[in-house]
Structures are given as C-alpha cells and as structure tokens.
Amino acid sequence: MSGNPKKTISEIKEILLEGRYSEEDWIAFQRDERKGVKDLIAKELRKKAQFEKVIQLHNDMSVFEKRYNDSGFKAIAGVDEVGRGPLAGPVVASAVILDVKKPIYGLQDSKKLSTPKLNELYDAILEKAISVGVGVMSAEEIDEFNIYQASKKAMQKAVAALSHSPDFLLVDAMELPLPVEQESLIKGDARSISIAAASIVAKVTRDRMMEKLGGKYPEYGFERHVGYGTKEHLSALDQHGVTDVHRKTFAPVRERLGMF
C-alpha cells in the first residue's frame, strides 16, 4: 500500500496490528493529526521499544553460545534443573540444544516468567530446538542420594536423553561427570539462552507432574504450591501425614515422622 493519511483509524489500526506497512506509510501515519492515529502510533512505538529490549536480551544471553560456536562447537546444550527446595515431588532437569537458525525470543530465567509465557516458550522450544532431553529423580531417589547428587544425576539423565549428542555443555552452577567439554555458569539461567531454555522445559515439566500429583493427593494442594513448604502444605502434612512422594530426609517432613 502507499502512504495515505486519509485512511480510517480502523484501517490504520489493522495495518499496524498486522505489521504490513512500509517506511513511507509509517511516515504518513506519524504526520496524521487525528488523536486516534496519534494514540495508535504511541502504542506501536511502545511495542517496537519492547521488542528491541527482547532482541537485546537475546543477544546479551547468547554471548556464551556465540563464543563456543566461534571456537568450533556446533551442538551446545544448556542444562538446568528445578525442584531442589520443595518438600515433595521429583527434581527435574532438562538439556536443550537450540537451533541458531531458529531463534526463540523471550528466553530468560524461568522464575521471571508467567505461567502463560512459560507454556508459550515451552511449546516453541519443543518445536524449534534441535534436541530436548529431560531427566527425573524421584523423592525416594532424592532421599537415597541427597538433593545435590540427585540434581546432578537428573542433569546427567537429561543429557543422555538428547537425541543429538552435544559437543559442549553450558551447565547452571554444576559440573557434570561426563566426557563432554563444559562450562559451569553461576546463575546461568539468567546469562545463557540455552540454560534458560532448559530451565523453562524443566519447570513446565515438573509443574505438570505436580498437577497430576495434585489429582492423586487432593488434600495436599500440590497443583498450587508444587511441593514447596507453604503454610497450606505444612498444614496438610499435619492433618493427613506424609505420602510416598514426600522427601523424608527434608527437615519439615522428617520432624513429622518423628525423625529428628
């Protein structure tokens, strides 16, 4: 289309919404004196600014991937886990090899994302990533090995579950006993898009597992607190006792079993 300030405000709104305008059109819209058009332009400018922030975040969090890509590594897997702190349920890890040709914008620390955004990014990762692996360690295994070792084993399982063998690992705050070159990054889920992707997959996977446990044990509210030691959860433990999905070596559970 050609730049035409005589278009109706509804037409301009639709054009901006669909992003089908040229530089000439954009200049014409900005010159339009109608208040409705000025409001639409202001909204579009805010949207552009927000997208630029997303792009900048993506670039900032791609530094490690780019460094190792430039060094010759072609299959870089980010590895992260969720669920160390809860009193119940598994610890879940994920390993993700992203496709540099299919960027996923908006990846960041899963703790900073809303549930709808987590689910949106989870679907995008499964669709666009080269490979995604998940590793799970149950509450019983956490009690057997301790939470640190169980988290490490879950990460190893996640790497082993990848359909495409990685040649480098970016791991969140952990070194894995695997014959693959790697770098451990403190707060890696906020510094690396690959680790952020792994944190998102791990969180969504674990949250969905806890929702299922909420159906199996309706008295405990697992679907709401996902196993963390909330007031609701501790009250349910006092009223209904300890289940087979509780971590019996964790102090609040251990105390309720009389194991001080």
C-alpha positions in Angstrom: 0.0 0.0 0.0 1.1 3.6 -0.4 1.2 6.1 2.5 -2.2 7.7 2.7 -3.3 9.7 5.8 -6.9 9.6 4.6 -7.3 6.0 5.7 -9.7 5.4 8.5 -8.4 5.0 12.0 -9.8 1.4 12.0 -7.9 0.7 8.8 -4.6 2.1 10.2 -5.2 0.1 13.4 -5.5 -3.1 11.4 -2.4 -2.3 9.3 -0.3 -1.6 12.4 -1.6 -4.7 14.1 -0.6 -6.9 11.2 2.7 -5.0 10.6 2.1 -4.6 6.9 3.3 -1.1 6.3 6.2 0.5 4.5 8.6 3.2 5.7 6.5 5.6 3.6 3.3 4.5 5.3 4.9 4.9 8.8 6.0 8.5 8.0 2.5 9.3 6.7 0.9 7.8 9.8 3.2 9.9 12.1 2.1 13.0 10.3 -1.6 12.3 10.8 -3.0 14.8 13.2 -6.0 12.8 14.3 -5.9 11.9 18.0 -6.9 8.2 17.3 -4.0 7.8 15.0 -1.6 9.5 17.4 -2.7 7.0 20.1 -2.1 4.1 17.7 1.4 5.5 16.8 2.3 5.8 20.5 1.2 2.2 21.1 3.2 1.0 18.1 6.3 2.9 19.4 6.0 1.2 22.8 5.7 -2.2 21.1 8.8 -1.5 19.0 10.7 -0.5 22.1 9.6 -3.6 24.0 10.7 -5.8 21.0 14.1 -4.1 20.9 14.5 -4.9 24.6 13.7 -8.6 23.8 16.2 -8.6 21.0 18.9 -7.0 23.2 18.2 -9.5 26.0 18.5 -12.4 23.5 21.8 -11.0 22.2 23.2 -10.5 25.7 22.3 -14.0 26.7 23.8 -15.5 23.5 27.4 -14.5 24.4 28.5 -17.9 25.6 26.8 -19.8 22.8 28.4 -17.5 20.3 31.8 -17.8 21.9 31.8 -21.6 21.8 30.2 -21.7 18.3 33.1 -19.5 17.1 35.5 -21.9 18.7 34.1 -24.7 16.6 31.5 -26.3 18.8 28.3 -26.9 16.9 26.0 -28.7 19.3 25.9 -26.7 22.5 23.5 -28.0 25.2 22.2 -25.8 28.0 21.5 -27.8 31.2 19.4 -26.8 34.2 17.2 -28.3 36.9 14.3 -27.3 39.0 12.8 -28.5 42.3 15.7 -28.6 44.8 13.8 -26.8 47.5 10.3 -28.5 47.7 9.4 -31.0 50.4 7.6 -33.3 47.8 7.9 -34.4 44.3 10.8 -35.0 42.0 13.7 -32.9 40.9 13.6 -32.4 37.2 16.4 -31.4 34.8 16.5 -30.6 31.1 19.1 -30.3 28.4 18.4 -28.3 25.3 20.3 -27.8 22.1 18.9 -24.7 20.4 19.0 -24.1 16.7 20.8 -20.9 15.9 18.8 -20.7 12.6 15.5 -20.7 14.5 15.9 -18.1 17.3 13.4 -18.1 20.1 12.9 -14.6 21.5 11.9 -14.1 25.1 14.0 -16.9 26.7 15.1 -16.0 30.2 15.2 -17.3 33.8 12.0 -19.3 34.2 11.4 -17.8 37.6 10.8 -14.4 35.9 8.1 -15.7 33.6 4.3 -16.0 34.0 2.7 -19.4 33.5 1.2 -18.5 30.1 4.6 -17.2 28.9 6.3 -20.4 30.2 3.9 -22.6 28.3 4.3 -20.5 25.1 8.1 -20.7 25.3 7.9 -24.4 26.2 6.0 -25.2 23.0 8.4 -23.0 21.0 11.4 -24.8 22.4 9.9 -28.3 21.6 9.1 -27.1 18.1 12.3 -25.3 17.2 15.2 -26.8 19.2 17.5 -29.4 17.7 17.0 -31.6 20.7 15.4 -31.6 24.1 16.2 -34.1 26.9 14.5 -34.5 30.3 15.8 -36.3 33.4 13.8 -37.0 36.6 14.9 -38.2 40.1 12.0 -39.2 42.4 11.5 -38.2 46.0 12.7 -41.7 47.0 15.9 -41.2 45.0 16.5 -37.8 46.5 16.3 -39.4 50.0 18.7 -42.1 48.8 21.4 -39.9 47.2 20.7 -36.4 48.8 19.3 -33.5 46.8 22.7 -32.2 45.4 23.6 -35.6 44.0 20.1 -36.3 42.8 20.1 -33.0 41.0 23.4 -33.9 39.3 22.1 -37.3 38.3 18.9 -35.7 36.9 21.1 -33.4 34.7 23.1 -36.4 33.5 19.9 -38.2 32.6 18.7 -35.2 30.7 21.9 -35.0 28.7 21.7 -38.8 28.0 18.1 -38.3 26.8 19.2 -35.9 24.0 18.6 -37.4 20.5 21.6 -35.4 19.2 24.9 -35.8 21.0 26.2 -32.4 22.3 29.8 -31.4 21.9 29.7 -28.8 24.6 27.6 -28.2 27.8 26.7 -25.0 29.4 25.5 -26.0 32.9 23.8 -24.0 35.6 26.1 -23.9 38.6 27.2 -27.5 38.4 30.0 -29.6 36.9 28.8 -32.9 35.5 31.0 -36.1 35.4 30.5 -36.5 31.7 33.1 -36.9 28.9 31.9 -33.6 27.2 33.6 -30.3 27.4 31.6 -27.9 29.6 31.4 -24.6 31.5 29.6 -24.1 34.7 27.8 -20.8 34.9 26.5 -19.3 38.2 23.0 -18.0 37.6 23.3 -19.5 34.2 19.5 -19.3 33.5 19.8 -15.5 33.5 23.0 -15.5 31.4 22.6 -18.1 28.7 19.7 -18.7 26.3 20.4 -22.4 26.2 20.3 -22.8 30.0 17.2 -20.5 30.1 15.5 -22.9 27.6 16.5 -25.9 29.8 15.1 -24.1 32.9 11.8 -23.5 31.1 11.4 -27.1 30.0 12.3 -28.4 33.4 9.9 -26.1 35.2 7.0 -26.7 32.9 7.6 -30.5 33.0 7.8 -30.5 36.8 4.8 -28.2 37.3 2.7 -30.5 35.2 3.9 -33.5 37.1 2.9 -31.8 40.4 -0.5 -31.0 38.9 -1.0 -34.7 38.3 0.1 -35.4 41.9 -2.5 -32.9 43.0 -5.1 -35.1 41.4 -3.8 -38.2 43.1 -3.4 -36.5 46.5 -6.1 -33.8 46.5 -5.7 -33.0 50.2 -2.2 -31.5 49.8 -2.7 -28.9 47.1 0.3 -29.9 45.1 -1.1 -28.2 42.0 -0.9 -24.9 43.8 2.4 -24.9 45.7 4.2 -27.6 43.6 5.6 -29.2 46.7 7.1 -26.2 48.5 6.8 -25.8 52.2 3.9 -23.3 52.2 1.6 -22.9 55.2 -1.1 -24.8 53.2 1.3 -27.7 52.6 2.6 -27.9 56.2 -1.0 -27.8 57.5 -1.9 -30.7 55.1 1.1 -32.7 56.4 -0.1 -32.2 60.0 -3.6 -33.3 59.1 -3.0 -36.1 56.6 0.5 -37.3 57.2 3.4 -38.0 54.9 2.9 -39.5 51.5 5.3 -41.6 49.4 6.1 -38.6 47.2 7.4 -36.6 50.2 11.1 -36.2 50.7 11.6 -37.9 54.1 15.1 -36.5 54.6 13.9 -32.9 54.4 13.6 -31.4 57.9 9.9 -30.5 58.0 8.9 -33.9 56.7 11.5 -35.7 58.9 10.2 -33.9 62.0 6.6 -35.0 61.3 7.8 -38.6 61.1 9.4 -38.2 64.5 12.9 -38.5 62.9 14.8 -35.6 64.5 
